[in-house]
Amino acid sequence: MPRWNNWSGRHVARPSDHVFIRSIDDAAGLVKQISSSGQTLRVAGAGHSHSPLVPTDGVIVDTSGLAGVISTDASSQRAWVWSGSRIFALGRPLHDQGLALFNQGDIDQQAIAGAISTGTHGTGHTLKNVSSAVTGLQLITADGTQVVCSDKTEPDLFQAARLSLGAVGLITQVQLQLRSAYKLKENGFERVFDDLTPDLETLCTNHRHFEFFWHPQNDIAVAKVIDETDEDPSYPLAQEGRRCGWNYEVLPNHRPHKHTEMEYSVPRANGPECLRDIRDLIRKRFPTMRWPVEYRTVAADDLMLSMASNRATVTISVHQGIDEPDEPYFRACEEVFKHHLGRPHWGKVNYLSGADFAALYPAWEQWWTLRDRVDPDGVFLNEWLRGIRPD
């Protein structure tokens, strides 16, 4: 029997089949076959999610064969890309056309469809998540039909699919709104926690990007600011915190250490107090914690299931090594995040119920109604999604 596991190894599945697809027709035929046989399927991107979005005893589909830039339009600054494209593989081809993503996350290993399906984001108080840049999608619905949707064509389907949890259809192509290629300069610094926190709002507001990792064992925050620059790139690229280069060279970082992660998005005004409460929790109840706490900002958007939907946001992430127990720590942190009106990252650990999500997202029932319209039999659902589905 096939075996699948995510990047960290914490989520393992024994699907009935693990299928690699190479074309749209192949994808459509596979979905139709699975649907007619009463099976279910989940699409696995790069496996970087820490939540149980992929595991299933049905079929797991590998879309890494659908990769690369399909076309670019310089006048509209848009591009169509294959859904299985890893984000790191889009940077240079787009750059060669004079184009760039507005923003991207700290990790660039994800498949673009997986990134938009989970609301993946970078940092920057004026910058939205990756899903917000989606202007069109081609997907295979549960009956094997190929559909292209946008805000003008099949707009309801588009609203549900551009942050879909992989539950609306099998995405084959993504159209992205881009911008002109740009250069960034990064500067890093360290400060004791109590010296940094009074300047949080200024640092967040005065720079295109600001983020930091607070380290519990020495109470030091390792921070960095990144801003656009006209300076020439400096090669070879320096280590993180001292780089100057093109956007796709400076924004991502190498994160080889296997871990599992919980991240919550809280209203921006709540960010500093929530961070202090997490710090107090760690110092009182988890004093041996070695893994740092990450702090970032994200602009508000209008996506139905976005963690930043209709509110400027601070994201706070806690981590644990894969060789150590994480549930007691994460559950304790989750209570703090919930107190501060947090919404969990769809690709990271949480322990919420469907009722919890309904309370966090005003459009929760509407999203499920739109989803169920194109997949009434739950072909694209797994056990976890069925567990949070409204009754």
N, C-alpha and C positions, 0 to 999 in steps of 0.2 A: 504494500500500500504506500502511495506517495507520502512524503513528509514535507511540511513547510514550517519555517519559523521566521519570526521578525528579526530585525537587526540585532537587538539585545539578547535574543534567545529566550526571553521570558514568555513569549506567546508561541505555542506550537500547535499545529493542526495536522490531522490525518485525513485529508480530503479524499473523496472517491476518485478524483483525477486532478492532475496539475497540468494544464494545457498552455502551450506557448503558441501565440498567434502572430501572423506576419502580414495580414492585410485586413481591409475593412470587410471584404466578402467573407473571409475566414471568420472574423468576429461575428458577423451577422448570422452566418450558418450555425456557428457554435451556440449562440444565444437561443436561436430558434429550436435547435435540437434539445438543449437542456430544458427549455421551457416546456416543450411538448412531452418530454419524458417525466415531468413532475419534479425534476431536480432543482437545486438552487446553485447560484454561483456568486463568488466574490472576486474582485480584481485586486491583485497584489501589485503595488508599484515597487518601490525600493525597500519596503518593509521597515521604514523608519518610524512608524507609529508605535507608541507604547500602549495604545488602547486596543481592545479586542475587536477591531473593525474587520479584520480579514478572516480569522479562524472560522472554519466551517467544515462540516462533514460532506458538503456538496463538492462542487468543482471550483478550484482556484485557477484564475486565468492570469497568465504572465503577458503583459503588453510591451515588454522591453523591445520586441521586434518592431514596434511602431514608434520609430525614433527619428528625430531630425526636424529641420525647418522645411516646411512645404513651400511657402511663398511669403514675400514681404511686399508691402506697399509703402513707398517712401512718402507719398503725399498725405496719407492718413496716419502714417507711422503705426501701422498694424502689421501683424504677421500671423499666419496659420502655422501651427506646429503639431507634430504627432504627439499623442497623449502620453506615450511611454518615454518621451524624451526626459533624460535627467537634466536638472536645472544647470548643472555645471557644463553640460554639453551644448547649451543654448547660447552662453555668453559670447564666445568667439564668433560663431556664424552670424549672430545678430549684429555684433560690433562691426563685422566686415561689410555690413549693409548700412553702417552709420546709425544703428539703433541699439537700444538697451532697455532692459526692464527698469521700471521706476524704482523698484526695491526688491530685495530678496532676503531670505533668512540667513542666519549664521551658518547653517549647514546647507550645502547645495547638492546633496546626493539624491534628493527625492525626485521621483517622476513628477512631471508638471501636473498630471491629472490627479495624482495623490495629494500634491500640495494644495491644489484648489479645492479638492473634496473635503479637506480637513481645516480649511481656513488658515493655512500656514502663513506666517508673516515675518517681517524683519523688525527693525526698530526705527522710530522717527515720528515725532508728534504731528507732522503734516502728511505722513505716508500711510496709506491703507494696506490691507493684506493683499496677497497675490490674487485671491479670487476676485477682488474689486477691479482688476485689470482685464478680466475676461469679457470680451465683447461678442463672442460667438462660440458655439459648441456644435460638433457633430457627435451623435451618440446612437447607440443601438438600443432600442426599447425592448421590453420583455418578449414581444412577439417576433423579434428579429428585424423590425423595421428600422431603416436608416433615416434619422431625422436631423436636420440642421435647425438650430434655434438661436435667437438673439432677442434683443429688447423689442424688435419689430416683427419678427417671425416666431410664432409659438412663444410669445413672451411669458406666459405662465410657466411653461415647461422650463424656459431659460432661467427664470427666477429660482425655481426649485433646484435646477441642475448645476448652477455655478458654484454652489457649496452644497454638495449632494450626499456626503458620507458614503459615496459609492453605491447609493441605494436607488437612484433614479434610472440609471442605464449604464451601459458600458461605453465610456467616452473614448472616441477614437481620434478626434482632432480638437484643438483648442485655438481660438483666435484671441490674441492678446493686444491690448492697447500699450504701445511702447512710447519712448521718447528718444531724442537724439542722444548719441553716445556721450558719456561724460566721465570726467576724472574725479577721483576722490583722494583726499589726504587724511590720514589717520594719525592721531596722537593719543598715546596712553599715559596714564598716571595712576598713582596709588594714594589713598587717603584712609586714615582711621575713620570708622563708620560715623562717629559723632561729628567729625569735621566735614564730612561730605554731605550729610543729609540736609543741612540748612541751605545748600546750594542746588538741591535737586531740581526745583522748578526752573531756575535760571539756566542750568545746564541743559535741561530738556528743551527749553524754548529757544535758546541761542544757537543751537547746532542742528544740522540736518539729522544727525544720528548721535544719540548718547545712550550708553548702556554700561552696566557694571556687574561684576560678580562679587558678592560679599562672602568672605571666607570666615566661617565660624571660629576656627581655631586661633586665629590671630587678630580678629576683628578688623581686618583690612579689606577695603573695597578696591578691587582692581578694575579701573574704569577706562573708557576710551570715548573720544569724540571723533566724528568723521564729517568732513565738510567738502563741498565741491571746490575744485581748484583749477586754475589755469596752468599750474606748474606741469612740467614734463614728468612722465612716469620715471621712477627710479628703479633700475634693475641691476642685479637680481632683487626681487621684492624682499624687503626686510621682514623680520618676524612681526607677528601680530602686535599692534600698538605703535608701529613706526613705518607704515607703508604709504606709498604714493603711487597710484596707478589707475587703470580704468576700473569702472564700477564693478565689473564681474571678477576682478582680481583682488579687490580690497574688501568687499562685503563678506564673503564666506571665510570660514576658518576650518582648520583640520581638527576634528574631534574624534580621535581614535579610541578613547577609553570607553569601554562598554558600560552603559548605565541604564537605569530606568528613570522616568521623569514625570512629575506632575506640574502642570502650569495652569494658573487661573488668571483671568482678565478681570480687573476691578475698575470701577470708574476712576478716571485719572485723579480726581480730588482725594480719593481714598488711598492712593498708592503709598505715600510715605507712612501713614499710620499702619496700614496693613503690613508693610515691610517691618516696621518696628515690632509689631505683634508677632510676626514670624520669628524675628530675632530673639525676642523674649522667650518664645516657646522653645526654641532650640537650646538656648542657654540654660533653661530650667529643666527641661525634660529629656533633651537629647544632646548632652554636653560633649559627647564624643564624636558628633557628626563631623565628617571631614569634607563632604561635598558642598560646594558653594551654592549660594542663592542668587539667581539672576534677575535683573530689573530692567525692563524696557518699556517704551511707549509705542502706541499704535493709534492712528487717526480713526475717527468714527466713519462708519459706512452704512449702507442701507440693505445689506444682505440679510435674508430671513433668519439664518442660523449662524451668523457671524458672532464671534465673541465680542467684537467691537460694534455690534449693530446699534446704531443711534446713540452712541456715547463714546467720547474720547476715553482712551483706555491706557491703563498701566498693566503690563503682564509681569507676573512674579512666578519664577520657576524654582522648584526644589528637586533635588536629584539624589539618587542612591546607587551604589555599585551593584552590579548584577549578582555578586557573590555575598550580598548582605540582605537581610530582611528589610523590606520597604513598607509593608502595609501599616504597622503601628505609626510610623513617622508620617506617612502620607495621609492617613486618616486624621491625625491630629492637625496637620497643616490644613487639610480640607475644611475643618471646622472654623479655622481662622478666616480662610478665604470666603466661606459662606457668610460669615458675619459681616464681611465687607462687600456683599452683593456680587461675589465673583461668579464668573462663568468659566467652566473648564475648557481647555483646549481639546478639540475633538480627537486629536492624534496622541493624547497623553492620558495618564492614569486619572480616573475619577471613580467614585463609588455612588453616583447619583442614580435616581430612579426616573422613570418617565414623568411622574408627577413633579419631580424636582425640575426637570427640563421645561415642562409646561409653565411653571412659575417663572422661569428665567427668560423665556422667549415668547413674547406676545403672539408671534406668528407660528407657534409650534403646531397647532392643530391644522392651520392652513397649509403649512408645508407638507404635512402627512397626507392631507386630502389631495394635493397636487401630485405627490409621489404615487399614491395608491391608484390614481386615475390611469397612469401609464404602466403600473405593475400591480394589478389587483391581487395576484396570487403570491406575491412576495418572492419572486424569482431572485431578486437582488438583495434579499435580507439574510442575515445569519442569526444565530441564537441571541446575541447581544442586542441587535437592532430590534428583533421581535420583542425582546424583554422591555424595551423602552417605548414601544409603539403604543399610541393611545388605544384604549379599549373600544 
